[in-house]
Amino acid sequence: MNRWIKLAALTGLGLGLNAATLASQDEGSKYVNIQAQGIFLDDGHKADDDAGFALSLGRAMSEKWAIEAILAASNHGVAVGQQLQTSSVGISALRMFYPEARINPFVRIGLGVLNADTRVSSHQQASYANYGVGFLGDLSRNTDTGTSLKLRGEVFARKSFSTVLTARDPVDYVIALGLQYNWGGKIVIPPPPDSDGDGVPDNMDKCPGTAPATEVDANGCEVIKDADGDGVLDNVDKCPGTPAGTKVDAMGCELDADGDGVVDGKDQCPNTPAGAKVDANGCELDSDGDGVVDSKDQCPDTPKGDRVDMFGCSFKKEIRLPGVVFDTAKADLRPESFPILDGAAEVLKRYPELKIEVAGHTDFQGSDAYNMDLSKRRAGTVMKYLQDKGVSNAVTARGYGERQPAASNKTPQGMQQNRRVVLRVLN
C-alpha cells in the first residue's frame, strides 16, 4: 500500500486522539458503534482505495475488556464501469488500558468472514483476522442513567486467508472514526486525586502531605486527641497517661499545690512549707528521726532515743514553753501562745506515759499572795488548753508565784523570763 496513504491514516488517528476527553467504560454496559471507514486495499486486488462504513454491537465485560460483533461494507472501483463490492461480519475482543487517564487506548483482535463480488466475477468468500489499535474518549456522560457518548477511532489490519480476486492472502488496512453510545451497566466514576492517601481529595485537603495512617478530619488535617482525657490535647501534653480524674495544669501534668515536687495525687503531706525538703511521699524530712521535721528542728542530730520537745531539742525534767504569754495581770492566753501550746500538746501525745505538772511563775511585782494566785490561775489555764487539745497524760497545775525566779528581777528582760509557764516531768 502506498506509504503516503498509511501516513494519512496515522495522522487521522492522531487528530482523533487529541479530540478525546476523559474516557472509561462502565462494567456490564452495552454499546452500539457506527463508524466511517477509510479502506486501503492490498495492491494485489488491483482496485481503488475507498470509503466504507461499519456497525458494531458490543458489551463491556469490565473496565478492561469488551466483546463486539461487527458488520462492515464498502465499494471500490476496479475498471471503468466495474466495482468491487465487499462486506464482512466478524467478532472482536478489545483490551482497554488506563481507564482513569485522559485517553482510553485499546488493542483489538478478531476473526470474521469477508465477501467480495464484481460484476464480471463470481462471488468469493474468505475468512480473515483483524488486529490493531484504537482509542475511546467521552463526549458526554450521564452518571445518573449510566449512558455516555464516546468518540472512537482506530487503525487495524484485515488479513484474509485465501485468494480474493487476484490477491493471494491479501492484507488490507482500515482507519475508522465514529461514535459509540453506551448504556446500562455498573457506573464507574474514577475517584478524585488524593496525593497523601488520607481519604480527602486534593482539592479539599487543607493539610496536604499528612503522614500515612494518620487520622484526619474532613479537611484532611490531623485529628488531635486527648488520650488520657485530662483536657489537654496530646500535641501539648507533656505528661501523657495521667490517671483518670486527676487535676492537671496547662501542660497536662498533675498539680503540685505546695510546690514540693510531689504531685497532689501522691502527696501524703499537702501544704508543705515552701522550700522544705520532702521525701517521696511529699512529707518533710526528719533527718535525725526525732519526730520533728527538719524545718522546725532547732536541735538537729538529736541522739537517737532522746525525748524531744516541739523544737526537736532533748528534754528530761522540763519542757519549756517560750512565747506563751497572758494578758497583763490576768490568766487569759494571748493568741500568739496557741502555736506553742499546740506543739506541746503533740509532744505529750507522743509520750503518754509522762506525768506532767504545769508550773506557773511570776516576777516579783505585787504581793506574794497575789503572785501565787495569779501563777496558779495561769497554770490552770494552760492545763485546760492542753486537755482540750486531747492530751491524756496525767496533768496537774501548780502556782509558784515569784519564789523560783529563772533570772534577776532587776531588769525588764529578767522579769520577762520569770513570767513563765513550764511543763515539769514528774516521773
C-alpha positions as a Markdown table, in Angstrom:
| # | Residue | x | y | z |
|---|---|---|---|---|
| 1 | Met | 0.0 | 0.0 | 0.0 |
| 2 | Asn | 1.2 | 3.5 | -0.8 |
| 3 | Arg | 3.3 | 4.9 | 2.2 |
| 4 | Trp | 1.5 | 8.2 | 1.9 |
| 5 | Ile | -1.9 | 6.6 | 2.4 |
| 6 | Lys | -0.5 | 4.9 | 5.5 |
| 7 | Leu | 0.8 | 8.2 | 6.8 |
| 8 | Ala | -2.6 | 9.8 | 6.3 |
| 9 | Ala | -4.3 | 7.1 | 8.2 |
| 10 | Leu | -2.0 | 7.6 | 11.2 |
| 11 | Thr | -2.5 | 11.3 | 11.0 |
| 12 | Gly | -6.2 | 10.9 | 11.2 |
| 13 | Leu | -5.9 | 8.7 | 14.2 |
| 14 | Gly | -3.7 | 11.3 | 15.9 |
| 15 | Leu | -6.3 | 14.0 | 15.3 |
| 16 | Gly | -8.9 | 11.8 | 16.9 |
| 17 | Leu | -6.8 | 11.2 | 19.9 |
| 18 | Asn | -6.3 | 14.9 | 20.5 |
| 19 | Ala | -10.0 | 15.4 | 20.5 |
| 20 | Ala | -10.7 | 12.8 | 23.2 |
| 21 | Thr | -11.6 | 13.8 | 26.7 |
| 22 | Leu | -11.8 | 11.6 | 29.9 |
| 23 | Ala | -12.6 | 8.1 | 28.9 |
| 24 | Ser | -13.7 | 4.9 | 30.6 |
| 25 | Gln | -16.4 | 2.3 | 30.1 |
| 26 | Asp | -19.0 | 1.2 | 32.7 |
| 27 | Glu | -18.7 | -2.5 | 33.5 |
| 28 | Gly | -21.6 | -4.5 | 32.0 |
| 29 | Ser | -22.8 | -1.7 | 29.7 |
| 30 | Lys | -23.9 | -2.4 | 26.1 |
| 31 | Tyr | -23.0 | -0.3 | 23.2 |
| 32 | Val | -23.5 | 0.4 | 19.5 |
| 33 | Asn | -20.8 | 1.9 | 17.4 |
| 34 | Ile | -21.2 | 3.5 | 13.9 |
| 35 | Gln | -18.1 | 4.3 | 12.0 |
| 36 | Ala | -17.0 | 5.8 | 8.8 |
| 37 | Gln | -14.0 | 3.8 | 7.4 |
| 38 | Gly | -11.2 | 4.5 | 5.0 |
| 39 | Ile | -10.2 | 1.2 | 3.4 |
| 40 | Phe | -6.8 | 0.8 | 1.8 |
| 41 | Leu | -6.7 | -2.4 | -0.2 |
| 42 | Asp | -3.8 | -4.7 | -0.8 |
| 43 | Asp | -2.1 | -3.8 | -4.1 |
| 44 | Gly | -2.9 | -7.3 | -5.4 |
| 45 | His | -6.6 | -6.5 | -5.6 |
| 46 | Lys | -5.9 | -4.0 | -8.4 |
| 47 | Ala | -8.8 | -2.0 | -7.0 |
| 48 | Asp | -9.1 | 1.6 | -5.8 |
| 49 | Asp | -9.0 | 2.6 | -2.1 |
| 50 | Asp | -12.3 | 4.0 | -1.0 |
| 51 | Ala | -14.6 | 4.7 | 1.9 |
| 52 | Gly | -17.0 | 2.3 | 3.7 |
| 53 | Phe | -18.9 | 2.0 | 7.0 |
| 54 | Ala | -19.2 | -0.3 | 9.9 |
| 55 | Leu | -21.7 | -1.1 | 12.6 |
| 56 | Ser | -20.7 | -2.8 | 15.9 |
| 57 | Leu | -22.8 | -4.1 | 18.7 |
| 58 | Gly | -20.8 | -4.9 | 21.9 |
| 59 | Arg | -20.7 | -5.3 | 25.7 |
| 60 | Ala | -18.2 | -4.1 | 28.2 |
| 61 | Met | -17.3 | -7.1 | 30.3 |
| 62 | Ser | -15.2 | -5.0 | 32.6 |
| 63 | Glu | -13.3 | -1.7 | 32.6 |
| 64 | Lys | -10.6 | -3.5 | 30.6 |
| 65 | Trp | -12.4 | -6.0 | 28.3 |
| 66 | Ala | -15.1 | -5.7 | 25.7 |
| 67 | Ile | -16.5 | -8.1 | 23.1 |
| 68 | Glu | -18.3 | -6.9 | 20.0 |
| 69 | Ala | -19.9 | -8.2 | 16.7 |
| 70 | Ile | -19.0 | -6.2 | 13.5 |
| 71 | Leu | -20.8 | -5.7 | 10.2 |
| 72 | Ala | -18.9 | -3.7 | 7.5 |
| 73 | Ala | -19.3 | -2.9 | 3.8 |
| 74 | Ser | -17.5 | -0.9 | 1.1 |
| 75 | Asn | -17.4 | -0.3 | -2.7 |
| 76 | His | -14.2 | 0.0 | -4.7 |
| 77 | Gly | -13.5 | 0.9 | -8.4 |
| 78 | Val | -11.8 | -1.9 | -10.4 |
| 79 | Ala | -12.1 | -0.7 | -14.0 |
| 80 | Val | -14.3 | 1.6 | -16.0 |
| 81 | Gly | -17.9 | 0.6 | -15.3 |
| 82 | Gln | -16.9 | -2.1 | -12.7 |
| 83 | Gln | -16.9 | -2.2 | -9.0 |
| 84 | Leu | -15.6 | -4.4 | -6.2 |
| 85 | Gln | -18.3 | -4.7 | -3.5 |
| 86 | Thr | -17.1 | -6.1 | -0.1 |
| 87 | Ser | -18.9 | -6.9 | 3.0 |
| 88 | Ser | -17.8 | -8.6 | 6.2 |
| 89 | Val | -19.1 | -10.0 | 9.5 |
| 90 | Gly | -16.9 | -10.8 | 12.5 |
| 91 | Ile | -16.3 | -10.7 | 16.2 |
| 92 | Ser | -13.5 | -8.9 | 18.1 |
| 93 | Ala | -12.2 | -8.6 | 21.6 |
| 94 | Leu | -11.0 | -5.2 | 22.8 |
| 95 | Arg | -8.4 | -4.8 | 25.7 |
| 96 | Met | -8.7 | -1.3 | 27.3 |
| 97 | Phe | -5.8 | 0.5 | 29.0 |
| 98 | Tyr | -5.7 | 3.4 | 31.5 |
| 99 | Pro | -9.4 | 3.7 | 32.3 |
| 100 | Glu | -8.7 | 6.7 | 34.6 |
| 101 | Ala | -6.5 | 8.5 | 32.1 |
| 102 | Arg | -7.4 | 11.3 | 29.6 |
| 103 | Ile | -7.2 | 8.8 | 26.7 |
| 104 | Asn | -8.6 | 5.3 | 26.9 |
| 105 | Pro | -6.5 | 3.4 | 24.4 |
| 106 | Phe | -7.2 | -0.2 | 23.4 |
| 107 | Val | -5.9 | -3.0 | 21.2 |
| 108 | Arg | -8.2 | -5.3 | 19.2 |
| 109 | Ile | -8.1 | -8.7 | 17.7 |
| 110 | Gly | -10.8 | -10.7 | 16.0 |
| 111 | Leu | -11.9 | -13.1 | 13.3 |
| 112 | Gly | -14.6 | -12.9 | 10.6 |
| 113 | Val | -15.7 | -13.7 | 7.0 |
| 114 | Leu | -15.1 | -11.4 | 4.0 |
| 115 | Asn | -17.4 | -11.4 | 0.9 |
| 116 | Ala | -16.2 | -9.9 | -2.4 |
| 117 | Asp | -18.2 | -9.5 | -5.7 |
| 118 | Thr | -17.7 | -7.8 | -9.0 |
| 119 | Arg | -20.0 | -7.6 | -12.0 |
| 120 | Val | -17.6 | -9.8 | -14.0 |
| 121 | Ser | -16.6 | -12.3 | -11.5 |
| 122 | Ser | -18.4 | -14.8 | -9.3 |
| 123 | His | -18.9 | -14.4 | -5.5 |
| 124 | Gln | -15.8 | -15.0 | -3.4 |
| 125 | Gln | -15.6 | -15.6 | 0.3 |
| 126 | Ala | -12.6 | -15.8 | 2.7 |
| 127 | Ser | -12.0 | -15.9 | 6.4 |
| 128 | Tyr | -9.9 | -13.1 | 7.9 |
| 129 | Ala | -8.3 | -11.9 | 11.1 |
| 130 | Asn | -8.1 | -8.3 | 12.2 |
| 131 | Tyr | -5.7 | -6.7 | 14.6 |
| 132 | Gly | -5.0 | -3.1 | 15.5 |
| 133 | Val | -5.2 | -0.3 | 18.0 |
| 134 | Gly | -7.7 | 2.5 | 18.8 |
| 135 | Phe | -9.0 | 4.8 | 21.5 |
| 136 | Leu | -12.1 | 5.9 | 23.2 |
| 137 | Gly | -12.9 | 9.3 | 24.6 |
| 138 | Asp | -16.1 | 10.6 | 26.3 |
| 139 | Leu | -18.0 | 13.3 | 24.6 |
| 140 | Ser | -20.8 | 13.3 | 27.1 |
| 141 | Arg | -21.8 | 11.3 | 30.2 |
| 142 | Asn | -24.8 | 11.0 | 32.4 |
| 143 | Thr | -23.8 | 9.4 | 35.7 |
| 144 | Asp | -27.5 | 9.1 | 36.8 |
| 145 | Thr | -28.6 | 7.0 | 33.9 |
| 146 | Gly | -25.2 | 5.4 | 33.1 |
| 147 | Thr | -25.3 | 6.5 | 29.5 |
| 148 | Ser | -22.4 | 8.0 | 27.5 |
| 149 | Leu | -21.5 | 9.1 | 24.0 |
| 150 | Lys | -17.9 | 8.4 | 23.0 |
| 151 | Leu | -15.6 | 9.3 | 20.2 |
| 152 | Arg | -14.0 | 6.2 | 18.8 |
| 153 | Gly | -11.1 | 6.0 | 16.4 |
| 154 | Glu | -8.9 | 3.0 | 15.4 |
| 155 | Val | -6.4 | 1.6 | 12.8 |
| 156 | Phe | -6.3 | -2.1 | 12.1 |
| 157 | Ala | -5.2 | -4.6 | 9.5 |
| 158 | Arg | -7.5 | -7.1 | 7.9 |
| 159 | Lys | -5.6 | -10.3 | 6.7 |
| 160 | Ser | -7.5 | -12.8 | 4.5 |
| 161 | Phe | -6.5 | -16.5 | 4.5 |
| 162 | Ser | -7.2 | -17.3 | 0.8 |
| 163 | Thr | -7.1 | -15.7 | -2.6 |
| 164 | Val | -9.6 | -12.8 | -3.0 |
| 165 | Leu | -9.9 | -11.8 | -6.6 |
| 166 | Thr | -6.3 | -11.8 | -7.8 |
| 167 | Ala | -4.5 | -11.3 | -4.5 |
| 168 | Arg | -3.1 | -14.2 | -2.5 |
| 169 | Asp | -3.6 | -13.8 | 1.3 |
| 170 | Pro | -4.1 | -10.1 | 1.0 |
| 171 | Val | -3.7 | -7.6 | 3.9 |
| 172 | Asp | -6.0 | -4.6 | 3.8 |
| 173 | Tyr | -5.6 | -1.6 | 6.2 |
| 174 | Val | -8.6 | 0.3 | 7.7 |
| 175 | Ile | -8.8 | 3.5 | 9.6 |
| 176 | Ala | -12.1 | 4.3 | 11.2 |
| 177 | Leu | -13.7 | 7.2 | 13.2 |
| 178 | Gly | -17.1 | 7.2 | 14.6 |
| 179 | Leu | -19.5 | 7.5 | 17.6 |
| 180 | Gln | -20.2 | 4.9 | 20.2 |
| 181 | Tyr | -23.2 | 5.0 | 22.5 |
| 182 | Asn | -23.1 | 3.1 | 25.8 |
| 183 | Trp | -26.0 | 2.4 | 28.1 |
| 184 | Gly | -26.7 | 0.4 | 31.3 |
| 185 | Gly | -24.1 | -1.4 | 33.4 |
| 186 | Lys | -22.3 | -0.5 | 36.6 |
| 187 | Ile | -21.3 | 3.1 | 36.7 |
| 188 | Val | -17.6 | 3.5 | 37.5 |
| 189 | Ile | -16.6 | 7.0 | 38.4 |
| 190 | Pro | -12.8 | 7.4 | 38.9 |
| 191 | Pro | -12.0 | 8.8 | 42.4 |
| 192 | Pro | -10.5 | 12.3 | 42.6 |
| 193 | Pro | -6.8 | 12.5 | 43.2 |
| 194 | Asp | -5.7 | 12.0 | 46.8 |
| 195 | Ser | -1.9 | 12.5 | 46.8 |
| 196 | Asp | -1.2 | 11.8 | 50.5 |
| 197 | Gly | -3.7 | 8.9 | 50.7 |
| 198 | Asp | -5.7 | 10.3 | 53.7 |
| 199 | Gly | -9.1 | 9.8 | 52.1 |
| 200 | Val | -9.6 | 13.6 | 51.4 |
| 201 | Pro | -9.4 | 14.7 | 47.8 |
| 202 | Asp | -6.5 | 17.1 | 47.0 |
| 203 | Asn | -8.9 | 19.9 | 46.1 |
| 204 | Met | -10.4 | 19.7 | 49.6 |
| 205 | Asp | -7.3 | 18.9 | 51.5 |
| 206 | Lys | -6.2 | 21.8 | 53.7 |
| 207 | Cys | -3.3 | 19.9 | 55.2 |
| 208 | Pro | -1.5 | 18.1 | 52.3 |
| 209 | Gly | 1.3 | 15.7 | 53.0 |
| 210 | Thr | -0.2 | 14.1 | 56.0 |
| 211 | Ala | 1.8 | 11.1 | 57.2 |
| 212 | Pro | 0.4 | 7.7 | 56.3 |
| 213 | Ala | -2.2 | 6.1 | 58.6 |
| 214 | Thr | -2.7 | 9.5 | 60.4 |
| 215 | Glu | -6.4 | 10.0 | 61.4 |
| 216 | Val | -7.6 | 13.2 | 59.8 |
| 217 | Asp | -10.8 | 15.3 | 59.8 |
| 218 | Ala | -13.0 | 16.4 | 56.9 |
| 219 | Asn | -10.3 | 19.0 | 55.9 |
| 220 | Gly | -7.5 | 16.4 | 55.7 |
| 221 | Cys | -5.9 | 17.7 | 58.9 |
| 222 | Glu | -4.7 | 15.5 | 61.7 |
| 223 | Val | -7.2 | 14.8 | 64.4 |
| 224 | Ile | -5.6 | 15.9 | 67.7 |
| 225 | Lys | -6.8 | 13.7 | 70.6 |
| 226 | Asp | -6.7 | 13.8 | 74.3 |
| 227 | Ala | -5.8 | 10.1 | 75.0 |
| 228 | Asp | -5.7 | 10.4 | 78.8 |
| 229 | Gly | -8.9 | 12.6 | 79.0 |
| 230 | Asp | -7.3 | 15.3 | 81.1 |
| 231 | Gly | -8.5 | 18.1 | 79.0 |
| 232 | Val | -5.1 | 18.8 | 77.4 |
| 233 | Leu | -4.6 | 17.8 | 73.8 |
| 234 | Asp | -1.9 | 15.2 | 73.1 |
| 235 | Asn | 0.3 | 17.6 | 71.0 |
| 236 | Val | 0.9 | 19.8 | 74.0 |
| 237 | Asp | 0.5 | 17.2 | 76.8 |
| 238 | Lys | 3.9 | 16.8 | 78.5 |
| 239 | Cys | 2.6 | 14.2 | 80.9 |
| 240 | Pro | 0.6 | 11.6 | 78.8 |
| 241 | Gly | -1.2 | 8.8 | 80.6 |
| 242 | Thr | -2.4 | 10.9 | 83.6 |
| 243 | Pro | -4.8 | 8.8 | 85.7 |
| 244 | Ala | -8.5 | 9.5 | 85.1 |
| 245 | Gly | -10.0 | 12.3 | 87.2 |
| 246 | Thr | -6.6 | 13.8 | 88.1 |
| 247 | Lys | -6.4 | 17.6 | 88.1 |
| 248 | Val | -3.7 | 18.9 | 85.8 |
| 249 | Asp | -2.1 | 22.1 | 84.8 |
| 250 | Ala | -2.0 | 23.7 | 81.3 |
| 251 | Met | 0.8 | 21.2 | 80.2 |
| 252 | Gly | -1.3 | 18.1 | 81.2 |
| 253 | Cys | 0.8 | 17.4 | 84.3 |
| 254 | Glu | -0.6 | 16.6 | 87.8 |
| 255 | Leu | -0.9 | 19.6 | 90.1 |
| 256 | Asp | 1.6 | 20.1 | 92.9 |
| 257 | Ala | -0.2 | 22.7 | 95.1 |
| 258 | Asp | 2.5 | 23.1 | 97.7 |
| 259 | Gly | 5.4 | 23.1 | 95.1 |
| 260 | Asp | 7.4 | 20.4 | 96.9 |
| 261 | Gly | 8.0 | 18.3 | 93.8 |
| 262 | Val | 5.5 | 15.6 | 94.7 |
| 263 | Val | 2.2 | 15.7 | 92.8 |
| 264 | Asp | -1.0 | 16.1 | 94.8 |
| 265 | Gly | -2.2 | 12.6 | 94.0 |
| 266 | Lys | 0.8 | 11.1 | 95.8 |
| 267 | Asp | 1.4 | 13.8 | 98.3 |
| 268 | Gln | 0.7 | 12.5 | 101.8 |
| 269 | Cys | 1.7 | 15.8 | 103.4 |
| 270 | Pro | -0.1 | 18.6 | 101.5 |
| 271 | Asn | 0.7 | 22.2 | 102.3 |
| 272 | Thr | 4.4 | 21.6 | 103.0 |
| 273 | Pro | 6.1 | 25.0 | 103.7 |
| 274 | Ala | 7.9 | 26.4 | 100.6 |
| 275 | Gly | 11.5 | 25.3 | 100.3 |
| 276 | Ala | 11.2 | 22.4 | 102.7 |
| 277 | Lys | 12.9 | 19.2 | 101.7 |
| 278 | Val | 10.5 | 16.3 | 101.4 |
| 279 | Asp | 10.6 | 12.6 | 100.8 |
| 280 | Ala | 8.9 | 10.6 | 98.1 |
| 281 | Asn | 5.5 | 10.9 | 99.8 |
| 282 | Gly | 5.8 | 14.7 | 99.9 |
| 283 | Cys | 6.4 | 14.8 | 103.7 |
| 284 | Glu | 9.1 | 16.9 | 105.2 |
| 285 | Leu | 12.4 | 15.2 | 106.1 |
| 286 | Asp | 13.2 | 14.4 | 109.7 |
| 287 | Ser | 16.9 | 13.6 | 109.4 |
| 288 | Asp | 17.6 | 12.7 | 113.0 |
| 289 | Gly | 14.3 | 10.7 | 113.4 |
| 290 | Asp | 13.2 | 12.6 | 116.5 |
| 291 | Gly | 9.7 | 13.2 | 115.2 |
| 292 | Val | 10.3 | 16.9 | 114.5 |
| 293 | Val | 10.7 | 17.8 | 110.8 |
| 294 | Asp | 14.0 | 19.5 | 109.8 |
| 295 | Ser | 12.4 | 22.9 | 109.0 |
| 296 | Lys | 11.3 | 23.1 | 112.7 |
| 297 | Asp | 14.1 | 21.2 | 114.4 |
| 298 | Gln | 16.2 | 23.7 | 116.4 |
| 299 | Cys | 18.4 | 20.8 | 117.6 |
| 300 | Pro | 19.4 | 18.7 | 114.6 |
| 301 | Asp | 21.3 | 15.5 | 115.2 |
| 302 | Thr | 19.5 | 14.7 | 118.4 |
| 303 | Pro | 20.8 | 11.4 | 119.9 |
| 304 | Lys | 18.6 | 8.5 | 118.9 |
| 305 | Gly | 16.1 | 7.6 | 121.6 |
| 306 | Asp | 16.0 | 11.0 | 123.3 |
| 307 | Arg | 12.7 | 12.6 | 124.2 |
| 308 | Val | 12.4 | 15.9 | 122.3 |
| 309 | Asp | 10.1 | 18.9 | 122.7 |
| 310 | Met | 8.3 | 20.7 | 119.9 |
| 311 | Phe | 11.5 | 22.3 | 118.8 |
| 312 | Gly | 13.3 | 19.0 | 118.4 |
| 313 | Cys | 15.5 | 19.5 | 121.5 |
| 314 | Ser | 16.1 | 16.9 | 124.1 |
| 315 | Phe | 14.4 | 17.3 | 127.5 |
| 316 | Lys | 14.5 | 15.3 | 130.7 |
| 317 | Lys | 12.9 | 17.2 | 133.6 |
| 318 | Glu | 11.2 | 20.1 | 132.0 |
| 319 | Ile | 9.5 | 21.2 | 128.7 |
| 320 | Arg | 9.8 | 25.0 | 128.3 |
| 321 | Leu | 7.1 | 27.0 | 126.7 |
| 322 | Pro | 8.8 | 30.2 | 125.4 |
| 323 | Gly | 6.3 | 32.6 | 123.8 |
| 324 | Val | 3.4 | 31.6 | 126.0 |
| 325 | Val | 2.1 | 34.9 | 127.3 |
| 326 | Phe | -1.0 | 36.2 | 129.1 |
| 327 | Asp | -2.9 | 39.5 | 129.3 |
| 328 | Thr | -1.5 | 41.8 | 132.0 |
| 329 | Ala | -2.5 | 40.7 | 135.5 |
| 330 | Lys | -4.8 | 38.1 | 134.0 |
| 331 | Ala | -4.8 | 34.4 | 133.3 |
| 332 | Asp | -6.1 | 34.8 | 129.7 |
| 333 | Leu | -3.9 | 33.5 | 127.0 |
| 334 | Arg | -2.9 | 35.7 | 124.1 |
| 335 | Pro | -3.3 | 34.3 | 120.6 |
| 336 | Glu | 0.4 | 34.1 | 119.9 |
| 337 | Ser | 0.6 | 31.5 | 122.6 |
| 338 | Phe | -1.6 | 29.0 | 120.8 |
| 339 | Pro | 1.0 | 27.6 | 118.3 |
| 340 | Ile | 3.5 | 26.9 | 121.2 |
| 341 | Leu | 0.8 | 25.1 | 123.2 |
| 342 | Asp | -0.4 | 23.1 | 120.2 |
| 343 | Gly | 3.2 | 21.9 | 119.7 |
| 344 | Ala | 3.4 | 21.0 | 123.4 |
| 345 | Ala | 0.2 | 19.0 | 123.2 |
| 346 | Glu | 1.7 | 17.0 | 120.3 |
| 347 | Val | 4.8 | 16.2 | 122.4 |
| 348 | Leu | 2.7 | 14.9 | 125.3 |
| 349 | Lys | 0.6 | 12.8 | 123.0 |
| 350 | Arg | 3.9 | 11.3 | 121.7 |
| 351 | Tyr | 4.9 | 10.4 | 125.3 |
| 352 | Pro | 1.6 | 9.5 | 127.0 |
| 353 | Glu | 3.4 | 7.8 | 129.9 |
| 354 | Leu | 4.8 | 11.1 | 131.2 |
| 355 | Lys | 3.2 | 12.6 | 134.3 |
| 356 | Ile | 3.2 | 16.4 | 134.0 |
| 357 | Glu | 2.9 | 19.3 | 136.3 |
| 358 | Val | 2.0 | 22.7 | 134.7 |
| 359 | Ala | 4.1 | 25.1 | 136.8 |
| 360 | Gly | 3.2 | 28.8 | 136.8 |
| 361 | His | 5.7 | 31.6 | 137.7 |
| 362 | Thr | 5.6 | 35.4 | 138.0 |
| 363 | Asp | 8.1 | 38.2 | 138.6 |
| 364 | Phe | 8.4 | 39.9 | 142.0 |
| 365 | Gln | 6.0 | 42.7 | 141.3 |
| 366 | Gly | 2.9 | 42.6 | 143.6 |
| 367 | Ser | 2.4 | 40.8 | 146.8 |
| 368 | Asp | 3.4 | 37.2 | 147.4 |
| 369 | Ala | -0.2 | 36.1 | 147.8 |
| 370 | Tyr | -1.3 | 37.9 | 144.7 |
| 371 | Asn | 1.5 | 36.3 | 142.6 |
| 372 | Met | 0.8 | 32.9 | 144.0 |
| 373 | Asp | -2.8 | 33.1 | 143.0 |
| 374 | Leu | -2.1 | 34.6 | 139.5 |
| 375 | Ser | 0.5 | 31.9 | 138.7 |
| 376 | Lys | -1.8 | 29.1 | 139.8 |
| 377 | Arg | -4.6 | 30.5 | 137.7 |
| 378 | Arg | -2.3 | 30.8 | 134.7 |
| 379 | Ala | -1.1 | 27.2 | 135.2 |
| 380 | Gly | -4.7 | 26.1 | 135.3 |
| 381 | Thr | -5.5 | 27.9 | 132.0 |
| 382 | Val | -2.6 | 26.1 | 130.3 |
| 383 | Met | -3.6 | 22.7 | 131.7 |
| 384 | Lys | -7.2 | 23.1 | 130.5 |
| 385 | Tyr | -5.9 | 24.2 | 127.0 |
| 386 | Leu | -3.8 | 21.0 | 126.7 |
| 387 | Gln | -6.6 | 18.8 | 127.9 |
| 388 | Asp | -8.9 | 20.4 | 125.4 |
| 389 | Lys | -6.4 | 19.5 | 122.7 |
| 390 | Gly | -6.7 | 15.8 | 123.5 |
| 391 | Val | -3.8 | 15.3 | 125.9 |
| 392 | Ser | -4.5 | 12.2 | 128.0 |
| 393 | Asn | -1.4 | 12.4 | 130.2 |
| 394 | Ala | -1.7 | 12.7 | 134.0 |
| 395 | Val | -1.6 | 16.5 | 134.3 |
| 396 | Thr | -1.7 | 18.8 | 137.4 |
| 397 | Ala | -1.4 | 22.5 | 137.8 |
| 398 | Arg | 0.5 | 24.5 | 140.5 |
| 399 | Gly | 1.5 | 28.1 | 141.0 |
| 400 | Tyr | 4.9 | 29.1 | 142.4 |
| 401 | Gly | 4.5 | 32.9 | 142.3 |
| 402 | Glu | 7.8 | 34.8 | 142.5 |
| 403 | Arg | 9.6 | 32.1 | 144.6 |
| 404 | Gln | 11.5 | 30.3 | 141.8 |
| 405 | Pro | 12.9 | 33.1 | 139.6 |
| 406 | Ala | 14.8 | 32.0 | 136.4 |
| 407 | Ala | 16.6 | 35.3 | 136.1 |
| 408 | Ser | 17.2 | 38.5 | 138.0 |
| 409 | Asn | 14.2 | 40.7 | 138.6 |
| 410 | Lys | 16.3 | 43.9 | 138.4 |
| 411 | Thr | 16.0 | 44.2 | 134.6 |
| 412 | Pro | 12.9 | 44.1 | 132.3 |
| 413 | Gln | 14.4 | 41.2 | 130.4 |
| 414 | Gly | 14.9 | 39.2 | 133.6 |
| 415 | Met | 11.4 | 39.9 | 134.8 |
| 416 | Gln | 10.1 | 38.8 | 131.4 |
| 417 | Gln | 11.9 | 35.4 | 131.8 |
| 418 | Asn | 10.5 | 35.0 | 135.2 |
| 419 | Arg | 6.9 | 35.4 | 134.0 |
| 420 | Arg | 6.7 | 31.9 | 132.6 |
| 421 | Val | 4.8 | 28.6 | 132.5 |
| 422 | Val | 6.7 | 25.3 | 132.1 |
| 423 | Leu | 5.9 | 21.6 | 132.0 |
| 424 | Arg | 7.7 | 19.6 | 134.6 |
| 425 | Val | 8.2 | 15.9 | 134.2 |
| 426 | Leu | 7.3 | 14.2 | 137.5 |
| 427 | Asn | 8.3 | 10.6 | 136.6 |
